[in-house]
Every structure is written in C-alpha cells, then in structure tokens.
Amino acid sequence: MKKGQYVQSAWVNSPQADAVAGYYMQGHTVAETAEKFGVSKHQVNNLVKKRRITNGRKWGEPSDAHIESVRKEAEQRLIERLDLLGFDYLGGYVNKAGNITLKCRACMDVFERTAGFAMRGNLICKKCEHEKALARQAQQRMVHKAEAEKRRAEREAQKLEQNPLGLSKRELEKQKKLDTICTCTVCGKEYTPRQYMESEGLILFSNVGYCSHECKRKAMNRLCKANKRARGVQDNHRQRAKYYGCEYDSSVTLAKLIKRDGLRCALCGKMCDPNDHGWTKYMGPKSPTIDHIVPMSKGGGHVWSNVQIAHALCNSYKCDKVDEAV
C-alpha cells in the first residue's frame, strides 16, 4: 500500500470522519461540511465515495442554509428599496412570486403586493393616489369654474355694452329695424324708419317705404291713378280743370302726346320707359306722364299748347312750380 493511500484509509476510518459523514448526511453540501470541520473538499468527497453515503439532495441542489441565506439577502434588499419608496416592510417574504405585507408611511394604510412587483415595479399606495386624484380633480374643477365665471363676466359685459338698457330680444330687433337705412320709393332719398316716425310724430313702428308723409301722399295718388287706368277710368284732368276753373281739351291724351313729342322727357332730356313698373303694377319713376308747362293750379289749361312729356319722377319733383327743370 502506498503512503498516500494509507493516509486516506486512515482518514476514512477516523472518528472525525464519522462526525463529517454524519453532518454531511444531515443534508449539508460538501463545501459546507468542509468549512464546518476545517478539512478540504477532496477529503469529504473521498469519504463520501468510500462509505457510499448521500445527503439526500440532487446534484447541484443548494442546501437549506444556503437557500435561507439567499432569502435573507433578497429580503434585506427588498427592505432597503421599500425604505427608499416610503413604505414599511411588515413581513411575509418567501420568494418573488409570494405576497408581502406593506405599510404606507403617508396614510398608514396596510396592503399586500407581490415581492417581485415591489422590487422592480412602480410601487404606489392606491389610497394615496386616490386622494391625490381627488385633489387634482377638485383643483381642476376650481380652475374650470373660475374660467367659466370669467367667460360669463365677459359675455355679460359684452351684452351690457350692446344692450345698455336691458331690452328684450324682440325689442332689440325692433330697434335694429328702426335704424336700418332705407331708400324712399318716391324721391330716392335715404332715410331710417326712426327718422320717419320722429318727423311724423308716430309712436308705433312704421316702415312703409317713404321718407315723409308727402312722398307717401304722392305714391298713393299714383297708385289711385294707376288703378283707375287699369279699370278703364279716364284721368282726373277734367275734374282738376273744373276745380281750378281752367280750359280743358278732351282730345289731349298721353298716347297722342307721345305720338306728337316722342318719349324724351322735356324736363331732364332723358328717354322715358313705358315698361317701367318700379312703383306700381302700371307705373314707375321712368314712366311717361303728361306734364303741364303752367300747372293747372296756377291757371294753365289742359290744352295742347300747355302739355309736354315728362318722367313720373321728374313730374313729381316739379310739382306745381312753373318752368322748373329737375
């Protein structure tokens, strides 16, 4: 027997080897057993082979002590992370998949989370986050309310500026219509219904299309004449001649006068338009009319020597003036 083999045989049969074998068979690893008794791993391996003993674990499986030490290290790292996040660790750590019990330092709420999520996830306290969300919502409501109040105040100021008297919508529309610029259908003058009402002393709204009562009277006279002409009634020159006591010639008509003088207006020099129906169904401002050179109210008769063609508008402007050109 060689010297090395003798030494190994002596070691395997020594009382210390019995203690090493017993400790190893309790489930400890070769490294743990060698460290415990101060021998080399080679000696422990030779002892295991010679005696054919086992510690009951598979190859490469860590011991319970190693598992416990690893668990404690992981638990310590978890405690340090929770301390940085503002939570107190109350226990329950077994592995990463298991739940642990935590306590929030802000609201003192106790809850559970998985260890893996606590180590790597975005760990928050739901109660604190809910309170923060409620605070944010309350602040947003205050901001929205302030903005709404500001917009309402602006609308009220704008409304007060546009309607300082506080009139209703219907009254505002009425006032707007009163200040609308219109054109007189008789004389062509621009006016507003408010001006017409003030000039005539009216209280109720009125917008008949005339700038004054005089223009309205002229329009009504023209309408009356047009209606009479439509019904086949002769003109009122006979009645006027009788009223003013002047000479009257029944042969003087508008058609004959147009045949004699044409359609050129004797007052303004422009052509008349028999088809102009701007005022009524039968007459307009450019329609040809019979104009008396000397008005019948001034003694002029309804005779051929005292009549001429004139626009209806020019004839209205001339009125009862003598030799007045528009």
Secondary structure, 3 states (H helix, E strand, C coil): CCHHHHHHHHHHCCHHHHHHHHHHHCCCCHHHHHHHHCCCHHHHHHHHHHHCCCCCCCCCCCCHHHHHHHHHHHHHHHHHHHHHHCEEEEECCCCCCCEEEEEECCCCCEEEEEHHHHHHCCCCCHHHHHHHHHHHHHHHHHHHHHHHHHHHHHHHHHHHHHCCCCCCHHHHHHHHHHCCCEECCCCCCEECHHHHHHHHCCCCCCCCCCCCHHHHHHHHHHHHHHHHHHCCCCCCHHHHHHHHCCCECCCCCHHHHHHHHCCECCCCCCECCCCCCCCCCCCCCCCEEEEECCCHHHCCCECHHHEEEEEHHHHHHHCCCCCCCC
